[in-house]
Every structure is written in structure tokens, then in C-alpha cells.
Amino acid sequence: MAKKFDIEAERTRLAGMRIYENKYSEFDLICGIDEAGRGPLAGPVVAAACILPKDCEILFLNDSKKLSEKRREMLYDEIVRKAVSYGIGIVSEKVIDEINILQATYEAMRQAISQLSVKPQILLNDAVRIPDVDIRQVPIVKGDAKSVSIAAASILAKVTRDRLMMKYDELYPDYGFAQHKGYGTAVHINAIKEKGPCEIHRRSFIGHFISNG
């Protein structure tokens, strides 16, 4: 009985995350957009675009930051399996340094949209409005906690980026990328101070934290 109650409670929670999907129910192809990796000192920024079927149910779908790594990995596989279409955009730290993180984020989002096999009728974006996109957009503040489509995109982006950072950890084992994924933890900052930056550090970021960066 407890198990049934938990499932129903979860379905009720998910129903609350379909407010925007229901608001734009006249559209069959609603696409969520989100990114991962705007804040780290190293590595790329990754964006995802995800179109879910209208009646798709994915239990435990939520803002990726509220989920454990194991849960994100499981949900990633389910989202990929159930999505009408999804796309991933990746913009490197070199480009971030050249054009700044906001423009790089927009570029990653445009890449993700271009990877979709069908053109969305509307985009539900996590907080931003993407320039140079000819599709109706709805920016939603904290959208990854308010829309199932954006939550799905947030998980795809986060898992993709985390996997990339795990690979970078093998190439640059002195920095702890597998643990902090490039974010500015004390361990990471100390490693930069001791060893200097590696190839994937964002030169435009580390100066804010390291006096001689």
C-alpha cells in the first residue's frame, strides 16, 4: 500500500511540472532547452534540447541538480529511449574564452536544436531567450524544476558533460575533474595554483580566482 501511495504522490508531483506543457497543449512538438557547465573553471558548456511525447511519463524526472548521479544516469537512458527527438550541443573552453560564456551557451543551445530530427513548434527555455532562433520561445526562470521538458533537457546536458569530464580526468589526472567536474572547489583551485592550468581550463575564468591566472 505504501508503494502505491508513493507512486501516486510522484505522479502528482510530475503533474505539477506539466503546467507549461499543458499551457501550450495546442503544440505537439514542445521542446525543452537547458545547459550544464556555465560556471566551471574548466571544460565545455553543454546544452540539450528534448522533445517528449505529450503523454510521456518518466518517474522521478526533475531538475538534474536535485538528483543523485545514479538517478541521473538511469533517467538519461529512459529519456533517450522515450524522447521524440533530442539534440546535444557542446562548445569548448577555447570558444568560451573567445566569445564569453553567455554567447557560448547560446551557441551550444543552437547546436542542440539543430541536432533534432524534427523542428519544434515551441521552445521552453531555462531562463534565457536564445538569439537567432526562428522558433517561438518561452523563457522560464528555474524552468528545470517547473517543466518536464526542461528537466529532461537538464539531465541530458548534465550527464553528457559529466561523462566528458570523467574522460578529461583520465587525460589530466592531477586536477580531480572526476570529482568536481571542473567547478571551482578548493581542491581544484589549489591544483591550478600548484600545477598551473591544463589545456581545458578556461583562461577567462581562472583569473577571477587565481591572482596569477
PyMOL commands that place a pseudoatom at each C-alpha (Angstrom):
pseudoatom trace, name=CA, resn=MET, resi=1, chain=A, elem=C, hetatm=0, pos=[0.000, 0.000, 0.000]
pseudoatom trace, name=CA, resn=ALA, resi=2, chain=A, elem=C, hetatm=0, pos=[2.868, 2.359, 0.826]
pseudoatom trace, name=CA, resn=LYS, resi=3, chain=A, elem=C, hetatm=0, pos=[4.426, 1.706, -2.563]
pseudoatom trace, name=CA, resn=LYS, resi=4, chain=A, elem=C, hetatm=0, pos=[1.212, 2.596, -4.395]
pseudoatom trace, name=CA, resn=PHE, resi=5, chain=A, elem=C, hetatm=0, pos=[0.899, 5.812, -2.375]
pseudoatom trace, name=CA, resn=ASP, resi=6, chain=A, elem=C, hetatm=0, pos=[4.466, 6.801, -3.247]
pseudoatom trace, name=CA, resn=ILE, resi=7, chain=A, elem=C, hetatm=0, pos=[3.868, 6.275, -6.947]
pseudoatom trace, name=CA, resn=GLU, resi=8, chain=A, elem=C, hetatm=0, pos=[0.688, 8.325, -6.867]
pseudoatom trace, name=CA, resn=ALA, resi=9, chain=A, elem=C, hetatm=0, pos=[2.467, 11.081, -4.960]
pseudoatom trace, name=CA, resn=GLU, resi=10, chain=A, elem=C, hetatm=0, pos=[5.207, 11.071, -7.578]
pseudoatom trace, name=CA, resn=ARG, resi=11, chain=A, elem=C, hetatm=0, pos=[2.640, 11.279, -10.377]
pseudoatom trace, name=CA, resn=THR, resi=12, chain=A, elem=C, hetatm=0, pos=[1.020, 14.220, -8.615]
pseudoatom trace, name=CA, resn=ARG, resi=13, chain=A, elem=C, hetatm=0, pos=[4.410, 15.946, -8.384]
pseudoatom trace, name=CA, resn=LEU, resi=14, chain=A, elem=C, hetatm=0, pos=[5.052, 15.355, -12.065]
pseudoatom trace, name=CA, resn=ALA, resi=15, chain=A, elem=C, hetatm=0, pos=[1.622, 16.712, -12.947]
pseudoatom trace, name=CA, resn=GLY, resi=16, chain=A, elem=C, hetatm=0, pos=[2.703, 19.923, -11.268]
pseudoatom trace, name=CA, resn=MET, resi=17, chain=A, elem=C, hetatm=0, pos=[5.690, 20.042, -13.624]
pseudoatom trace, name=CA, resn=ARG, resi=18, chain=A, elem=C, hetatm=0, pos=[3.437, 19.912, -16.684]
pseudoatom trace, name=CA, resn=ILE, resi=19, chain=A, elem=C, hetatm=0, pos=[1.956, 23.379, -16.201]
pseudoatom trace, name=CA, resn=TYR, resi=20, chain=A, elem=C, hetatm=0, pos=[3.764, 24.855, -19.189]
pseudoatom trace, name=CA, resn=GLU, resi=21, chain=A, elem=C, hetatm=0, pos=[3.269, 21.773, -21.353]
pseudoatom trace, name=CA, resn=ASN, resi=22, chain=A, elem=C, hetatm=0, pos=[-0.451, 21.990, -20.601]
pseudoatom trace, name=CA, resn=LYS, resi=23, chain=A, elem=C, hetatm=0, pos=[-0.467, 25.747, -21.218]
pseudoatom trace, name=CA, resn=TYR, resi=24, chain=A, elem=C, hetatm=0, pos=[0.840, 25.177, -24.734]
pseudoatom trace, name=CA, resn=SER, resi=25, chain=A, elem=C, hetatm=0, pos=[-1.087, 21.967, -25.357]
pseudoatom trace, name=CA, resn=GLU, resi=26, chain=A, elem=C, hetatm=0, pos=[-2.058, 23.081, -28.868]
pseudoatom trace, name=CA, resn=PHE, resi=27, chain=A, elem=C, hetatm=0, pos=[1.504, 22.202, -29.886]
pseudoatom trace, name=CA, resn=ASP, resi=28, chain=A, elem=C, hetatm=0, pos=[2.529, 18.596, -30.489]
pseudoatom trace, name=CA, resn=LEU, resi=29, chain=A, elem=C, hetatm=0, pos=[6.272, 19.283, -30.550]
pseudoatom trace, name=CA, resn=ILE, resi=30, chain=A, elem=C, hetatm=0, pos=[7.247, 21.101, -27.352]
pseudoatom trace, name=CA, resn=CYS, resi=31, chain=A, elem=C, hetatm=0, pos=[10.996, 21.250, -26.811]
pseudoatom trace, name=CA, resn=GLY, resi=32, chain=A, elem=C, hetatm=0, pos=[12.779, 21.830, -23.512]
pseudoatom trace, name=CA, resn=ILE, resi=33, chain=A, elem=C, hetatm=0, pos=[16.183, 23.540, -23.569]
pseudoatom trace, name=CA, resn=ASP, resi=34, chain=A, elem=C, hetatm=0, pos=[18.781, 23.629, -20.805]
pseudoatom trace, name=CA, resn=GLU, resi=35, chain=A, elem=C, hetatm=0, pos=[22.536, 23.711, -20.283]
pseudoatom trace, name=CA, resn=ALA, resi=36, chain=A, elem=C, hetatm=0, pos=[25.200, 22.390, -17.955]
pseudoatom trace, name=CA, resn=GLY, resi=37, chain=A, elem=C, hetatm=0, pos=[28.572, 23.898, -17.250]
pseudoatom trace, name=CA, resn=ARG, resi=38, chain=A, elem=C, hetatm=0, pos=[28.231, 27.678, -17.302]
pseudoatom trace, name=CA, resn=GLY, resi=39, chain=A, elem=C, hetatm=0, pos=[30.068, 28.103, -14.005]
pseudoatom trace, name=CA, resn=PRO, resi=40, chain=A, elem=C, hetatm=0, pos=[33.070, 25.726, -14.024]
pseudoatom trace, name=CA, resn=LEU, resi=41, chain=A, elem=C, hetatm=0, pos=[36.670, 26.810, -14.422]
pseudoatom trace, name=CA, resn=ALA, resi=42, chain=A, elem=C, hetatm=0, pos=[37.373, 24.054, -16.950]
pseudoatom trace, name=CA, resn=GLY, resi=43, chain=A, elem=C, hetatm=0, pos=[35.750, 22.095, -19.737]
pseudoatom trace, name=CA, resn=PRO, resi=44, chain=A, elem=C, hetatm=0, pos=[32.962, 22.812, -22.213]
pseudoatom trace, name=CA, resn=VAL, resi=45, chain=A, elem=C, hetatm=0, pos=[29.476, 24.140, -21.807]
pseudoatom trace, name=CA, resn=VAL, resi=46, chain=A, elem=C, hetatm=0, pos=[26.876, 21.572, -22.909]
pseudoatom trace, name=CA, resn=ALA, resi=47, chain=A, elem=C, hetatm=0, pos=[23.269, 22.208, -23.916]
pseudoatom trace, name=CA, resn=ALA, resi=48, chain=A, elem=C, hetatm=0, pos=[20.450, 19.800, -24.650]
pseudoatom trace, name=CA, resn=ALA, resi=49, chain=A, elem=C, hetatm=0, pos=[17.159, 20.058, -26.484]
pseudoatom trace, name=CA, resn=CYS, resi=50, chain=A, elem=C, hetatm=0, pos=[14.499, 17.459, -25.770]
pseudoatom trace, name=CA, resn=ILE, resi=51, chain=A, elem=C, hetatm=0, pos=[11.042, 16.793, -27.202]
pseudoatom trace, name=CA, resn=LEU, resi=52, chain=A, elem=C, hetatm=0, pos=[8.988, 14.330, -25.166]
pseudoatom trace, name=CA, resn=PRO, resi=53, chain=A, elem=C, hetatm=0, pos=[5.755, 12.681, -26.306]
pseudoatom trace, name=CA, resn=LYS, resi=54, chain=A, elem=C, hetatm=0, pos=[2.739, 14.560, -24.989]
pseudoatom trace, name=CA, resn=ASP, resi=55, chain=A, elem=C, hetatm=0, pos=[1.647, 11.809, -22.615]
pseudoatom trace, name=CA, resn=CYS, resi=56, chain=A, elem=C, hetatm=0, pos=[5.126, 10.610, -21.710]
pseudoatom trace, name=CA, resn=GLU, resi=57, chain=A, elem=C, hetatm=0, pos=[5.623, 9.542, -18.084]
pseudoatom trace, name=CA, resn=ILE, resi=58, chain=A, elem=C, hetatm=0, pos=[9.127, 9.420, -16.677]
pseudoatom trace, name=CA, resn=LEU, resi=59, chain=A, elem=C, hetatm=0, pos=[9.015, 8.935, -12.928]
pseudoatom trace, name=CA, resn=PHE, resi=60, chain=A, elem=C, hetatm=0, pos=[11.457, 10.960, -10.803]
pseudoatom trace, name=CA, resn=LEU, resi=61, chain=A, elem=C, hetatm=0, pos=[12.116, 13.442, -13.616]
pseudoatom trace, name=CA, resn=ASN, resi=62, chain=A, elem=C, hetatm=0, pos=[13.390, 16.628, -12.002]
pseudoatom trace, name=CA, resn=ASP, resi=63, chain=A, elem=C, hetatm=0, pos=[15.985, 19.376, -12.137]
pseudoatom trace, name=CA, resn=SER, resi=64, chain=A, elem=C, hetatm=0, pos=[19.257, 17.474, -12.624]
pseudoatom trace, name=CA, resn=LYS, resi=65, chain=A, elem=C, hetatm=0, pos=[20.851, 19.257, -9.660]
pseudoatom trace, name=CA, resn=LYS, resi=66, chain=A, elem=C, hetatm=0, pos=[18.270, 17.688, -7.343]
pseudoatom trace, name=CA, resn=LEU, resi=67, chain=A, elem=C, hetatm=0, pos=[19.094, 14.136, -8.424]
pseudoatom trace, name=CA, resn=SER, resi=68, chain=A, elem=C, hetatm=0, pos=[21.863, 11.746, -7.496]
pseudoatom trace, name=CA, resn=GLU, resi=69, chain=A, elem=C, hetatm=0, pos=[24.405, 10.770, -10.143]
pseudoatom trace, name=CA, resn=LYS, resi=70, chain=A, elem=C, hetatm=0, pos=[22.988, 7.237, -10.244]
pseudoatom trace, name=CA, resn=ARG, resi=71, chain=A, elem=C, hetatm=0, pos=[19.440, 8.542, -10.713]
pseudoatom trace, name=CA, resn=ARG, resi=72, chain=A, elem=C, hetatm=0, pos=[20.547, 10.927, -13.473]
pseudoatom trace, name=CA, resn=GLU, resi=73, chain=A, elem=C, hetatm=0, pos=[22.250, 8.100, -15.351]
pseudoatom trace, name=CA, resn=MET, resi=74, chain=A, elem=C, hetatm=0, pos=[19.117, 5.950, -15.164]
pseudoatom trace, name=CA, resn=LEU, resi=75, chain=A, elem=C, hetatm=0, pos=[16.884, 8.811, -16.257]
pseudoatom trace, name=CA, resn=TYR, resi=76, chain=A, elem=C, hetatm=0, pos=[19.249, 9.691, -19.098]
pseudoatom trace, name=CA, resn=ASP, resi=77, chain=A, elem=C, hetatm=0, pos=[18.737, 6.254, -20.639]
pseudoatom trace, name=CA, resn=GLU, resi=78, chain=A, elem=C, hetatm=0, pos=[14.965, 6.452, -20.213]
pseudoatom trace, name=CA, resn=ILE, resi=79, chain=A, elem=C, hetatm=0, pos=[14.770, 9.955, -21.706]
pseudoatom trace, name=CA, resn=VAL, resi=80, chain=A, elem=C, hetatm=0, pos=[16.845, 8.937, -24.728]
pseudoatom trace, name=CA, resn=ARG, resi=81, chain=A, elem=C, hetatm=0, pos=[14.647, 5.881, -25.197]
pseudoatom trace, name=CA, resn=LYS, resi=82, chain=A, elem=C, hetatm=0, pos=[11.318, 7.704, -24.920]
pseudoatom trace, name=CA, resn=ALA, resi=83, chain=A, elem=C, hetatm=0, pos=[12.031, 11.100, -26.498]
pseudoatom trace, name=CA, resn=VAL, resi=84, chain=A, elem=C, hetatm=0, pos=[10.515, 12.010, -29.836]
pseudoatom trace, name=CA, resn=SER, resi=85, chain=A, elem=C, hetatm=0, pos=[13.875, 13.604, -30.526]
pseudoatom trace, name=CA, resn=TYR, resi=86, chain=A, elem=C, hetatm=0, pos=[16.794, 15.101, -28.635]
pseudoatom trace, name=CA, resn=GLY, resi=87, chain=A, elem=C, hetatm=0, pos=[19.930, 17.024, -29.510]
pseudoatom trace, name=CA, resn=ILE, resi=88, chain=A, elem=C, hetatm=0, pos=[23.180, 17.871, -27.749]
pseudoatom trace, name=CA, resn=GLY, resi=89, chain=A, elem=C, hetatm=0, pos=[25.382, 20.924, -28.312]
pseudoatom trace, name=CA, resn=ILE, resi=90, chain=A, elem=C, hetatm=0, pos=[28.934, 21.206, -26.995]
pseudoatom trace, name=CA, resn=VAL, resi=91, chain=A, elem=C, hetatm=0, pos=[31.065, 24.351, -27.053]
pseudoatom trace, name=CA, resn=SER, resi=92, chain=A, elem=C, hetatm=0, pos=[34.687, 24.084, -25.926]
pseudoatom trace, name=CA, resn=GLU, resi=93, chain=A, elem=C, hetatm=0, pos=[36.561, 26.095, -23.348]
pseudoatom trace, name=CA, resn=LYS, resi=94, chain=A, elem=C, hetatm=0, pos=[38.583, 27.688, -26.173]
pseudoatom trace, name=CA, resn=VAL, resi=95, chain=A, elem=C, hetatm=0, pos=[35.436, 29.133, -27.726]
pseudoatom trace, name=CA, resn=ILE, resi=96, chain=A, elem=C, hetatm=0, pos=[34.153, 30.183, -24.301]
pseudoatom trace, name=CA, resn=ASP, resi=97, chain=A, elem=C, hetatm=0, pos=[37.344, 32.212, -23.881]
pseudoatom trace, name=CA, resn=GLU, resi=98, chain=A, elem=C, hetatm=0, pos=[36.885, 33.761, -27.324]
pseudoatom trace, name=CA, resn=ILE, resi=99, chain=A, elem=C, hetatm=0, pos=[33.217, 34.765, -27.225]
pseudoatom trace, name=CA, resn=ASN, resi=100, chain=A, elem=C, hetatm=0, pos=[32.324, 34.636, -23.453]
pseudoatom trace, name=CA, resn=ILE, resi=101, chain=A, elem=C, hetatm=0, pos=[30.238, 32.072, -21.601]
pseudoatom trace, name=CA, resn=LEU, resi=102, chain=A, elem=C, hetatm=0, pos=[26.822, 33.568, -22.363]
pseudoatom trace, name=CA, resn=GLN, resi=103, chain=A, elem=C, hetatm=0, pos=[27.403, 33.601, -26.124]
pseudoatom trace, name=CA, resn=ALA, resi=104, chain=A, elem=C, hetatm=0, pos=[28.934, 30.126, -25.916]
pseudoatom trace, name=CA, resn=THR, resi=105, chain=A, elem=C, hetatm=0, pos=[25.837, 28.907, -24.072]
pseudoatom trace, name=CA, resn=TYR, resi=106, chain=A, elem=C, hetatm=0, pos=[23.590, 30.323, -26.795]
pseudoatom trace, name=CA, resn=GLU, resi=107, chain=A, elem=C, hetatm=0, pos=[25.745, 28.619, -29.422]
pseudoatom trace, name=CA, resn=ALA, resi=108, chain=A, elem=C, hetatm=0, pos=[25.515, 25.270, -27.613]
pseudoatom trace, name=CA, resn=MET, resi=109, chain=A, elem=C, hetatm=0, pos=[21.725, 25.664, -27.451]
pseudoatom trace, name=CA, resn=ARG, resi=110, chain=A, elem=C, hetatm=0, pos=[21.504, 26.447, -31.156]
pseudoatom trace, name=CA, resn=GLN, resi=111, chain=A, elem=C, hetatm=0, pos=[23.645, 23.383, -31.876]
pseudoatom trace, name=CA, resn=ALA, resi=112, chain=A, elem=C, hetatm=0, pos=[21.348, 21.228, -29.749]
pseudoatom trace, name=CA, resn=ILE, resi=113, chain=A, elem=C, hetatm=0, pos=[18.255, 22.486, -31.596]
pseudoatom trace, name=CA, resn=SER, resi=114, chain=A, elem=C, hetatm=0, pos=[19.939, 21.820, -34.959]
pseudoatom trace, name=CA, resn=GLN, resi=115, chain=A, elem=C, hetatm=0, pos=[20.520, 18.184, -33.931]
pseudoatom trace, name=CA, resn=LEU, resi=116, chain=A, elem=C, hetatm=0, pos=[16.786, 17.500, -33.549]
pseudoatom trace, name=CA, resn=SER, resi=117, chain=A, elem=C, hetatm=0, pos=[15.257, 15.257, -36.193]
pseudoatom trace, name=CA, resn=VAL, resi=118, chain=A, elem=C, hetatm=0, pos=[12.043, 17.320, -36.205]
pseudoatom trace, name=CA, resn=LYS, resi=119, chain=A, elem=C, hetatm=0, pos=[11.548, 21.078, -35.844]
pseudoatom trace, name=CA, resn=PRO, resi=120, chain=A, elem=C, hetatm=0, pos=[9.871, 22.055, -32.561]
pseudoatom trace, name=CA, resn=GLN, resi=121, chain=A, elem=C, hetatm=0, pos=[6.812, 24.280, -32.604]
pseudoatom trace, name=CA, resn=ILE, resi=122, chain=A, elem=C, hetatm=0, pos=[7.799, 25.978, -29.355]
pseudoatom trace, name=CA, resn=LEU, resi=123, chain=A, elem=C, hetatm=0, pos=[10.835, 26.111, -27.088]
pseudoatom trace, name=CA, resn=LEU, resi=124, chain=A, elem=C, hetatm=0, pos=[10.607, 26.123, -23.312]
pseudoatom trace, name=CA, resn=ASN, resi=125, chain=A, elem=C, hetatm=0, pos=[13.958, 27.535, -22.177]
pseudoatom trace, name=CA, resn=ASP, resi=126, chain=A, elem=C, hetatm=0, pos=[15.516, 27.565, -18.745]
pseudoatom trace, name=CA, resn=ALA, resi=127, chain=A, elem=C, hetatm=0, pos=[15.570, 31.340, -18.080]
pseudoatom trace, name=CA, resn=VAL, resi=128, chain=A, elem=C, hetatm=0, pos=[17.121, 32.558, -21.344]
pseudoatom trace, name=CA, resn=ARG, resi=129, chain=A, elem=C, hetatm=0, pos=[15.976, 33.731, -24.763]
pseudoatom trace, name=CA, resn=ILE, resi=130, chain=A, elem=C, hetatm=0, pos=[18.259, 32.342, -27.475]
pseudoatom trace, name=CA, resn=PRO, resi=131, chain=A, elem=C, hetatm=0, pos=[19.256, 34.800, -30.230]
pseudoatom trace, name=CA, resn=ASP, resi=132, chain=A, elem=C, hetatm=0, pos=[18.976, 33.877, -33.912]
pseudoatom trace, name=CA, resn=VAL, resi=133, chain=A, elem=C, hetatm=0, pos=[16.414, 31.104, -33.483]
pseudoatom trace, name=CA, resn=ASP, resi=134, chain=A, elem=C, hetatm=0, pos=[13.267, 31.247, -35.623]
pseudoatom trace, name=CA, resn=ILE, resi=135, chain=A, elem=C, hetatm=0, pos=[11.066, 29.268, -33.229]
pseudoatom trace, name=CA, resn=ARG, resi=136, chain=A, elem=C, hetatm=0, pos=[8.744, 30.710, -30.604]
pseudoatom trace, name=CA, resn=GLN, resi=137, chain=A, elem=C, hetatm=0, pos=[10.486, 30.767, -27.211]
pseudoatom trace, name=CA, resn=VAL, resi=138, chain=A, elem=C, hetatm=0, pos=[9.207, 30.867, -23.643]
pseudoatom trace, name=CA, resn=PRO, resi=139, chain=A, elem=C, hetatm=0, pos=[11.944, 31.653, -21.086]
pseudoatom trace, name=CA, resn=ILE, resi=140, chain=A, elem=C, hetatm=0, pos=[11.055, 30.161, -17.674]
pseudoatom trace, name=CA, resn=VAL, resi=141, chain=A, elem=C, hetatm=0, pos=[13.021, 31.110, -14.565]
pseudoatom trace, name=CA, resn=LYS, resi=142, chain=A, elem=C, hetatm=0, pos=[14.092, 27.906, -12.765]
pseudoatom trace, name=CA, resn=GLY, resi=143, chain=A, elem=C, hetatm=0, pos=[12.390, 26.068, -15.579]
pseudoatom trace, name=CA, resn=ASP, resi=144, chain=A, elem=C, hetatm=0, pos=[14.254, 22.819, -14.897]
pseudoatom trace, name=CA, resn=ALA, resi=145, chain=A, elem=C, hetatm=0, pos=[12.128, 22.479, -11.735]
pseudoatom trace, name=CA, resn=LYS, resi=146, chain=A, elem=C, hetatm=0, pos=[8.889, 23.637, -13.394]
pseudoatom trace, name=CA, resn=SER, resi=147, chain=A, elem=C, hetatm=0, pos=[8.750, 21.854, -16.764]
pseudoatom trace, name=CA, resn=VAL, resi=148, chain=A, elem=C, hetatm=0, pos=[9.197, 18.165, -17.560]
pseudoatom trace, name=CA, resn=SER, resi=149, chain=A, elem=C, hetatm=0, pos=[10.647, 19.079, -20.963]
pseudoatom trace, name=CA, resn=ILE, resi=150, chain=A, elem=C, hetatm=0, pos=[13.296, 21.369, -19.492]
pseudoatom trace, name=CA, resn=ALA, resi=151, chain=A, elem=C, hetatm=0, pos=[14.024, 18.891, -16.693]
pseudoatom trace, name=CA, resn=ALA, resi=152, chain=A, elem=C, hetatm=0, pos=[14.651, 16.186, -19.301]
pseudoatom trace, name=CA, resn=ALA, resi=153, chain=A, elem=C, hetatm=0, pos=[16.997, 18.520, -21.191]
pseudoatom trace, name=CA, resn=SER, resi=154, chain=A, elem=C, hetatm=0, pos=[18.818, 19.399, -17.971]
pseudoatom trace, name=CA, resn=ILE, resi=155, chain=A, elem=C, hetatm=0, pos=[19.511, 15.726, -17.295]
pseudoatom trace, name=CA, resn=LEU, resi=156, chain=A, elem=C, hetatm=0, pos=[20.746, 15.073, -20.838]
pseudoatom trace, name=CA, resn=ALA, resi=157, chain=A, elem=C, hetatm=0, pos=[23.071, 18.083, -20.642]
pseudoatom trace, name=CA, resn=LYS, resi=158, chain=A, elem=C, hetatm=0, pos=[24.378, 17.293, -17.159]
pseudoatom trace, name=CA, resn=VAL, resi=159, chain=A, elem=C, hetatm=0, pos=[25.055, 13.607, -17.804]
pseudoatom trace, name=CA, resn=THR, resi=160, chain=A, elem=C, hetatm=0, pos=[26.721, 14.338, -21.154]
pseudoatom trace, name=CA, resn=ARG, resi=161, chain=A, elem=C, hetatm=0, pos=[29.012, 16.934, -19.583]
pseudoatom trace, name=CA, resn=ASP, resi=162, chain=A, elem=C, hetatm=0, pos=[29.824, 14.786, -16.549]
pseudoatom trace, name=CA, resn=ARG, resi=163, chain=A, elem=C, hetatm=0, pos=[30.827, 11.931, -18.836]
pseudoatom trace, name=CA, resn=LEU, resi=164, chain=A, elem=C, hetatm=0, pos=[33.109, 14.268, -20.781]
pseudoatom trace, name=CA, resn=MET, resi=165, chain=A, elem=C, hetatm=0, pos=[34.740, 15.475, -17.571]
pseudoatom trace, name=CA, resn=MET, resi=166, chain=A, elem=C, hetatm=0, pos=[35.326, 11.879, -16.478]
pseudoatom trace, name=CA, resn=LYS, resi=167, chain=A, elem=C, hetatm=0, pos=[37.244, 11.336, -19.734]
pseudoatom trace, name=CA, resn=TYR, resi=168, chain=A, elem=C, hetatm=0, pos=[39.213, 14.533, -19.159]
pseudoatom trace, name=CA, resn=ASP, resi=169, chain=A, elem=C, hetatm=0, pos=[40.120, 13.240, -15.710]
pseudoatom trace, name=CA, resn=GLU, resi=170, chain=A, elem=C, hetatm=0, pos=[41.938, 10.365, -17.382]
pseudoatom trace, name=CA, resn=LEU, resi=171, chain=A, elem=C, hetatm=0, pos=[43.871, 12.785, -19.600]
pseudoatom trace, name=CA, resn=TYR, resi=172, chain=A, elem=C, hetatm=0, pos=[44.611, 15.302, -16.826]
pseudoatom trace, name=CA, resn=PRO, resi=173, chain=A, elem=C, hetatm=0, pos=[44.600, 13.271, -13.586]
pseudoatom trace, name=CA, resn=ASP, resi=174, chain=A, elem=C, hetatm=0, pos=[46.199, 15.971, -11.433]
pseudoatom trace, name=CA, resn=TYR, resi=175, chain=A, elem=C, hetatm=0, pos=[43.111, 18.181, -11.161]
pseudoatom trace, name=CA, resn=GLY, resi=176, chain=A, elem=C, hetatm=0, pos=[40.335, 15.933, -9.822]
pseudoatom trace, name=CA, resn=PHE, resi=177, chain=A, elem=C, hetatm=0, pos=[37.897, 16.512, -12.692]
pseudoatom trace, name=CA, resn=ALA, resi=178, chain=A, elem=C, hetatm=0, pos=[36.099, 13.235, -11.947]
pseudoatom trace, name=CA, resn=GLN, resi=179, chain=A, elem=C, hetatm=0, pos=[35.079, 14.590, -8.556]
pseudoatom trace, name=CA, resn=HIS, resi=180, chain=A, elem=C, hetatm=0, pos=[34.285, 18.276, -9.092]
pseudoatom trace, name=CA, resn=LYS, resi=181, chain=A, elem=C, hetatm=0, pos=[33.647, 18.266, -12.873]
pseudoatom trace, name=CA, resn=GLY, resi=182, chain=A, elem=C, hetatm=0, pos=[35.673, 21.433, -13.289]
pseudoatom trace, name=CA, resn=TYR, resi=183, chain=A, elem=C, hetatm=0, pos=[33.896, 23.605, -10.725]
pseudoatom trace, name=CA, resn=GLY, resi=184, chain=A, elem=C, hetatm=0, pos=[35.901, 25.934, -8.517]
pseudoatom trace, name=CA, resn=THR, resi=185, chain=A, elem=C, hetatm=0, pos=[36.326, 23.796, -5.429]
pseudoatom trace, name=CA, resn=ALA, resi=186, chain=A, elem=C, hetatm=0, pos=[39.203, 24.412, -3.038]
pseudoatom trace, name=CA, resn=VAL, resi=187, chain=A, elem=C, hetatm=0, pos=[40.891, 21.221, -4.242]
pseudoatom trace, name=CA, resn=HIS, resi=188, chain=A, elem=C, hetatm=0, pos=[40.627, 22.331, -7.861]
pseudoatom trace, name=CA, resn=ILE, resi=189, chain=A, elem=C, hetatm=0, pos=[41.871, 25.862, -7.210]
pseudoatom trace, name=CA, resn=ASN, resi=190, chain=A, elem=C, hetatm=0, pos=[44.815, 24.527, -5.216]
pseudoatom trace, name=CA, resn=ALA, resi=191, chain=A, elem=C, hetatm=0, pos=[45.700, 22.167, -8.066]
pseudoatom trace, name=CA, resn=ILE, resi=192, chain=A, elem=C, hetatm=0, pos=[45.745, 25.078, -10.526]
pseudoatom trace, name=CA, resn=LYS, resi=193, chain=A, elem=C, hetatm=0, pos=[47.946, 27.081, -8.169]
pseudoatom trace, name=CA, resn=GLU, resi=194, chain=A, elem=C, hetatm=0, pos=[50.394, 24.216, -7.763]
pseudoatom trace, name=CA, resn=LYS, resi=195, chain=A, elem=C, hetatm=0, pos=[50.492, 22.842, -11.304]
pseudoatom trace, name=CA, resn=GLY, resi=196, chain=A, elem=C, hetatm=0, pos=[49.204, 25.690, -13.445]
pseudoatom trace, name=CA, resn=PRO, resi=197, chain=A, elem=C, hetatm=0, pos=[46.262, 25.372, -15.848]
pseudoatom trace, name=CA, resn=CYS, resi=198, chain=A, elem=C, hetatm=0, pos=[45.894, 22.473, -18.259]
pseudoatom trace, name=CA, resn=GLU, resi=199, chain=A, elem=C, hetatm=0, pos=[44.556, 22.505, -21.806]
pseudoatom trace, name=CA, resn=ILE, resi=200, chain=A, elem=C, hetatm=0, pos=[40.889, 22.515, -20.841]
pseudoatom trace, name=CA, resn=HIS, resi=201, chain=A, elem=C, hetatm=0, pos=[40.971, 25.353, -18.303]
pseudoatom trace, name=CA, resn=ARG, resi=202, chain=A, elem=C, hetatm=0, pos=[39.016, 28.469, -19.214]
pseudoatom trace, name=CA, resn=ARG, resi=203, chain=A, elem=C, hetatm=0, pos=[41.637, 31.198, -19.204]
pseudoatom trace, name=CA, resn=SER, resi=204, chain=A, elem=C, hetatm=0, pos=[38.945, 33.870, -18.963]
pseudoatom trace, name=CA, resn=PHE, resi=205, chain=A, elem=C, hetatm=0, pos=[37.619, 32.257, -15.763]
pseudoatom trace, name=CA, resn=ILE, resi=206, chain=A, elem=C, hetatm=0, pos=[40.622, 31.277, -13.700]
pseudoatom trace, name=CA, resn=GLY, resi=207, chain=A, elem=C, hetatm=0, pos=[41.883, 34.840, -13.347]
pseudoatom trace, name=CA, resn=HIS, resi=208, chain=A, elem=C, hetatm=0, pos=[38.847, 35.602, -11.193]
pseudoatom trace, name=CA, resn=PHE, resi=209, chain=A, elem=C, hetatm=0, pos=[40.015, 33.024, -8.672]
pseudoatom trace, name=CA, resn=ILE, resi=210, chain=A, elem=C, hetatm=0, pos=[43.777, 32.859, -9.077]
pseudoatom trace, name=CA, resn=SER, resi=211, chain=A, elem=C, hetatm=0, pos=[45.792, 36.067, -8.760]
pseudoatom trace, name=CA, resn=ASN, resi=212, chain=A, elem=C, hetatm=0, pos=[48.360, 34.946, -11.293]
pseudoatom trace, name=CA, resn=GLY, resi=213, chain=A, elem=C, hetatm=0, pos=[45.871, 33.068, -13.515]
for i in range(1, 213): cmd.bond("trace and resi %d" % i, "trace and resi %d" % (i + 1))
show_as sticks, trace
zoom trace
